[in-house]
Amino acid sequence: MNAGSFKSHESENELNSVFAIFLQLAASHPAHTFIFIFNKPFSEELNFPQNVTPVVLERKTDRPLQLKFWYNFKIPIALKKHKAGIFISEKIISLKIKTPQILISPDLAFIYQPLFFNKRSLRFYKKNTNRFFDKANEIVVNSLFFKNEIIERYKINEAKIKVVYPEISDEFKKLDIKEKELIKEKYAVGNEYFIYKGVISPQQNLLNLLKAFSFFKKRQKSKMQLIILGSRGAKYEDFIESLRLFKFNKEVKVLENLHPAETAKIVASAYAMINVPAYLNSPQPILEAMKSEIAVIASPVQIIKELCGDAALYLQSENYKDIAEKMMLLFKDEQLRRQLIEKGNTRMKSFQGKRDPDFLFRLIEQLTITEKGS
């Protein structure tokens, strides 16, 4: 293999699971070269293995014209310059290169949440998603649900789509009582708290979460708090303004882009994880919660039901009173909470037993060998 090129949107502390996986791949395969392509400057604090070359190809927005220029002109030039033997990308790939490509975690949000896309972006994804699937040599998804959706909607060859369940960092683990108390004192004035982890945006149904929390507080009269943890998404400022006007805003804390180790401790110290989006592309936060041995309340989206089974308490995401009812049910029923934690722990152990840490690298090698032989 001459070189492998991995594109990442991430910078600063916004290191997603796919990025982390490729850092591990690079570290465990020092004989191969990995080119990490960023669309914005990355933190100098990031420690790359010696065989990783970070490259910044700046892109100011995700507007269709800039996406097409970046993927179809900037990326091909960079791949040629670095003599990359394969290109691996999340969500979108280049339609203008002959280099083998792996498409990871394609996003079908435009199908399930079209109102969150402007007309140009919606037209871009409707026109090009099938082309991305056809162009990709391999497609990697995080659930059987997404595999079946792609096959049924786009008539893509089943053999081309691989299911790889998300890998959860070992930083997510059960904490002892003393550690939990320290975290609760630091972030929730010593009180218990529900936690949401993910993109911070009204599009993630967070206004309904605020309404549900308000309903919960009025009914229960408890000191329970709510922590919203993650990175900024679309209309973040609108959400913060809504929170400012919220009656219980002093009992809601928004935390952004913390160090991964601190994030893991905050998750593991929560009373329960609550996931409210009506559509979910990645189940990462839910799996992190189960590995940390905390209870999960979640929307009944197919990917979550596939991974959690009966290890989650399911809510009606469009109904804030139902969200509140599920919060109250878990708050009042400690036995139910323990049962969900135990079931979640069992589910995580079964997933960990099925994981193949080197699967992606073997896929890369296979594509590279095939390309050389053709």
C-alpha atoms as one frame of an Amber mdcrd trajectory, in Angstrom:
protein
   0.000   0.000   0.000   1.505   3.343  -1.021  -0.612   5.485   1.251  -4.040
   5.656   2.799  -5.915   8.922   2.922  -8.621   9.568   5.511 -10.768  12.697
   5.415 -11.973  14.157   8.697 -14.303  17.107   9.331 -13.085  17.262  12.877
 -10.798  19.751  14.587  -9.983  20.846  18.119 -11.667  18.472  20.577 -14.413
  17.337  18.202 -12.774  13.954  17.662 -15.378  11.478  16.586 -15.211   7.722
  16.836 -14.186   7.189  13.198 -11.301   9.614  13.607 -10.198   7.742  16.735
 -10.377   4.400  14.916  -8.057   5.631  12.165  -5.628   7.036  14.696  -5.497
   3.545  16.199  -5.091   1.958  12.759  -2.177   4.228  11.960  -0.517   3.512
  15.297  -0.883  -0.257  14.896   0.355  -0.315  11.274   3.538   1.816  11.284
   4.736   0.412   7.943   1.924   2.220   6.114   1.416   5.924   5.522  -1.833
   7.658   6.494  -2.790  11.113   5.225  -5.376  12.809   7.453  -7.226  15.550
   5.569  -8.946  18.274   7.619 -11.326  20.915   6.306 -10.247  23.406   8.967
  -7.155  23.911  11.148  -6.601  21.206  13.745  -5.343  21.597  17.283  -1.575
  21.518  17.754  -2.246  19.459  20.875  -3.239  16.466  18.749  -0.598  13.755
  18.879  -0.327  11.935  15.559   1.693   8.740  15.074   4.862   9.269  13.014
   3.296   7.634   9.961   0.418  10.171   9.864   0.703  13.287   7.718  -2.000
  15.857   8.606  -3.150  18.054   5.717  -5.488  21.054   5.895  -7.681  21.754
   2.859  -9.827  24.573   4.158 -13.506  24.779   3.362 -15.549  27.569   4.914
 -19.037  26.061   4.619 -20.922  22.898   3.688 -22.849  24.594   0.904 -23.266
  22.365  -2.165 -20.950  24.374  -4.448 -18.153  24.333  -1.878 -18.670  20.636
  -1.166 -18.435  19.790  -4.876 -15.330  21.925  -5.368 -13.648  20.479  -2.266
 -14.349  16.818  -3.036 -14.048  16.917  -6.813 -11.097  19.279  -7.244  -9.184
  19.846  -3.993  -9.269  16.208  -2.859  -8.035  14.741  -6.209  -5.068  17.163
  -6.204  -4.165  16.231  -2.623  -4.435  12.491  -3.304  -2.194  12.784  -6.365
   0.350  14.904  -4.485   0.638  12.372  -1.666   0.391   9.316  -3.964  -2.500
   7.927  -1.948  -3.561   4.405  -2.813  -7.037   4.667  -1.296  -9.434   7.388
  -0.109 -11.656   6.887   2.952 -14.315   9.455   3.725 -17.342   9.998   5.942
 -20.767  10.818   4.460 -19.550  12.048   1.041 -16.936  10.862  -1.458 -15.343
  12.287  -4.587 -17.005  11.630  -7.935 -13.912  12.690  -9.874 -11.169  10.259
  -8.850 -10.205   6.753  -9.930  -8.566   5.950  -6.602 -10.514   3.246  -4.692
 -12.822   4.769  -2.105 -14.491   3.607   1.110 -17.578   5.540   2.174 -18.127
   5.451   5.933 -21.343   6.346   7.751 -23.368   7.817   4.867 -25.997  10.166
   6.264 -29.623   9.762   5.200 -30.907  12.643   7.319 -32.154  14.466   4.216
 -34.697  11.647   3.755 -35.974  11.588   7.322 -35.611  15.290   8.178 -35.972
  17.224   4.904 -37.271  20.335   6.689 -33.836  20.809   8.240 -32.226  21.259
   4.798 -32.423  24.293   2.562 -33.547  23.741  -1.028 -30.046  23.686  -2.499
 -28.689  21.212   0.037 -31.740  18.979  -0.282 -31.388  18.979  -4.067 -27.648
  18.213  -3.746 -28.182  15.125  -1.569 -31.156  13.866  -3.565 -29.151  14.112
  -6.772 -25.825  12.778  -5.531 -26.387  10.221  -2.769 -27.052   7.390  -5.194
 -23.969   8.472  -7.168 -21.877   8.299  -3.988 -23.091   4.753  -3.341 -22.416
   3.671  -6.926 -18.948   5.246  -6.970 -17.797   3.833  -3.619 -15.889   0.568
  -3.767 -17.074  -0.304  -0.265 -19.670   1.211   2.063 -19.351   0.863   5.836
 -22.398   1.448   8.059 -22.979   1.101  11.780 -26.132  -1.038  11.772 -28.165
  -3.559   9.816 -30.888  -0.937   9.647 -28.781   1.412   7.515 -27.522  -1.462
   5.370 -31.079  -2.528   4.574 -32.166   1.081   3.940 -29.411   1.584   1.362
 -30.167  -1.727  -0.355 -33.920  -1.098  -0.526 -33.842   2.596  -1.455 -30.874
   2.616  -3.830 -30.657  -0.999  -5.061 -26.992  -1.260  -4.072 -25.321  -4.693
  -4.119 -25.525  -6.162  -0.628 -21.951  -7.495  -0.813 -20.675  -3.934  -1.141
 -22.055  -2.868   2.247 -20.306  -3.882   5.465 -21.765  -3.502   8.958 -19.236
  -2.467  11.600 -20.703  -1.689  15.010 -19.209   1.419  16.648 -16.170   0.992
  18.832 -16.470   2.675  22.208 -13.403   4.141  23.870 -12.151   2.432  27.017
 -12.424   5.816  28.718 -16.155   5.111  28.974 -16.511   2.837  31.983 -18.269
   2.511  35.301 -17.057   4.954  37.955 -16.990   4.341  41.674 -19.276   6.350
  43.952 -16.532   8.716  45.120 -15.592   9.696  41.549 -19.248  10.217  40.660
 -19.789  12.510  43.628 -16.810  14.648  42.612 -18.193  15.054  39.084 -21.692
  15.853  40.354 -20.236  18.455  42.701 -18.249  20.011  39.851 -21.009  20.159
  37.245 -24.372  19.835  39.023 -23.884  21.425  42.453 -23.749  17.933  43.949
 -27.102  16.867  42.497 -28.138  13.988  40.258 -28.590  14.855  36.586 -29.960
  13.572  33.308 -27.558  13.923  30.400 -28.014  14.484  26.680 -24.869  13.971
  24.574 -24.689  14.881  20.904 -25.071  17.825  18.552 -26.425  20.897  20.337
 -29.139  22.225  18.038 -32.918  22.726  17.981 -32.916  20.174  15.154 -32.067
  17.488  17.725 -35.439  17.984  19.430 -33.796  19.738  22.374 -36.636  22.216
  22.834 -38.928  19.275  23.597 -36.297  18.048  26.034 -36.384  21.409  27.822
 -40.185  21.296  27.967 -40.058  17.750  29.326 -37.508  18.707  31.958 -39.711
  21.625  33.013 -42.709  19.298  33.306 -40.555  16.852  35.303 -39.355  19.580
  37.689 -42.873  20.892  38.341 -44.196  17.416  39.088 -41.319  15.957  41.085
 -40.063  19.022  42.977 -36.601  17.422  42.956 -33.105  18.906  42.667 -32.436
  16.867  39.536 -30.478  18.771  36.901 -29.964  18.440  33.145 -26.608  18.505
  31.356 -26.481  19.037  27.590 -23.076  17.982  26.332 -21.630  18.057  22.821
 -20.648  20.322  19.944 -22.485  23.204  18.274 -24.887  22.403  15.462 -27.209
  24.376  13.200 -29.028  27.246  14.922 -27.084  26.723  18.139 -27.569  30.381
  19.096 -31.352  29.998  18.731 -31.293  27.119  21.187 -29.177  29.062  23.697
 -31.633  31.971  23.466 -34.547  29.589  24.123 -32.661  28.196  27.114 -32.071
  31.725  28.446 -35.851  32.263  28.556 -36.467  28.846  30.127 -37.813  28.879
  33.693 -35.369  26.265  34.988 -32.323  27.504  33.067 -30.156  27.624  36.200
 -30.598  23.872  36.518 -29.556  23.189  32.924 -25.877  23.274  31.996 -24.512
  23.309  28.435 -20.997  21.909  28.079 -19.072  22.058  24.799 -16.087  20.140
  23.438 -14.573  18.951  26.686 -11.549  16.670  26.847 -12.631  13.081  26.012
 -11.603  11.776  29.447 -13.691  14.429  31.200 -16.618  13.766  28.874 -16.494
  10.075  29.778 -16.595  10.871  33.508 -19.578  13.192  33.083 -21.477  10.499
  31.165 -20.631   7.802  33.721 -21.801  10.001  36.621 -25.239  10.743  35.186
 -28.473   9.403  36.606 -29.500   8.441  33.074 -28.764   9.226  29.433 -31.707
  10.734  27.580 -31.712  10.722  23.782 -34.556  12.598  22.113 -33.789  13.132
  18.379 -36.398  11.661  16.041 -33.583  10.670  13.653 -30.153   9.386  14.610
 -27.217   8.707  12.308 -24.881   7.478  15.032 -25.758   5.528  18.188 -22.422
   6.423  19.774 -23.741   8.296  22.870 -26.195   5.504  23.676 -23.484   2.843
  23.529 -21.182   5.023  25.622 -23.912   5.239  28.255 -24.449   1.476  28.345
 -20.693   0.851  28.600 -20.543   3.374  31.458 -23.354   1.437  33.176 -25.963
   4.164  33.283 -29.614   3.790  32.264 -30.834   4.896  28.841 -34.059   6.670
  27.811 -34.231   6.948  24.023 -36.311   7.601  20.933 -37.473   4.346  19.326
 -35.507   4.882  16.102 -34.579   1.626  14.376 -30.843   1.877  14.907 -31.311
   2.312  18.674 -33.824  -0.529  18.925 -31.428  -2.770  16.984 -28.531  -2.048
  19.335 -30.345  -1.615  22.660 -33.236  -4.059  22.439 -34.936  -4.069  25.847
 -31.994  -2.286  27.488 -33.596   1.148  26.953 -36.776   2.883  28.049 -38.378
   4.223  24.872 -40.113   7.595  24.589 -42.294   9.409  22.051 -39.889  12.067
  20.797 -42.612  14.381  19.477 -44.483  14.393  22.811 -42.706  16.322  25.579
 -45.162  15.040  28.205 -44.291  11.459  27.297 -40.567  12.302  27.548 -41.261
  13.726  31.006 -43.303  10.652  31.984 -40.366   8.390  31.116 -38.013  10.608
  33.144 -40.381  10.436  36.115 -40.852   6.687  35.750 -37.119   6.087  35.932
 -36.725   8.601  38.739 -39.329   6.832  40.884 -38.452   3.235  40.023 -34.901
   2.410  41.107 -35.432  -1.271  40.347 -36.285  -0.459  36.720 -33.185   1.705
  36.502 -30.978  -1.124  37.787 -32.577  -3.557  35.324 -31.865  -1.242  32.385
 -28.251  -0.845  33.520 -27.781  -4.621  33.804 -29.348  -5.262  30.398 -27.246
  -2.515  28.828 -24.087  -4.000  30.299 -24.996  -7.408  28.850 -25.688  -5.896
  25.407 -22.329  -4.096  25.386 -20.454  -7.279  26.248 -22.136  -9.079  23.352
 -21.132  -6.305  20.913 -17.565  -6.246  22.184 -17.337  -9.979  21.607 -18.317
  -9.513  17.955 -15.870  -6.691  17.222 -13.018  -7.230  14.803 -10.525  -4.404
  15.446  -8.558  -5.022  12.246 -11.516  -5.422   9.880 -11.180  -1.965   8.334
  -7.474  -2.381   7.709  -8.032  -5.726   5.984 -10.678  -4.024   3.838  -8.155
  -1.318   2.914  -5.514  -3.927   2.042  -7.979  -5.926  -0.021  -8.983  -2.880
  -2.092  -5.371  -1.854  -2.598  -4.344  -5.347  -3.761  -7.351  -5.494  -6.109
  -6.433  -2.105  -7.595  -2.827  -3.149  -8.190  -3.963  -6.331  -9.895  -6.440
  -4.614 -12.204
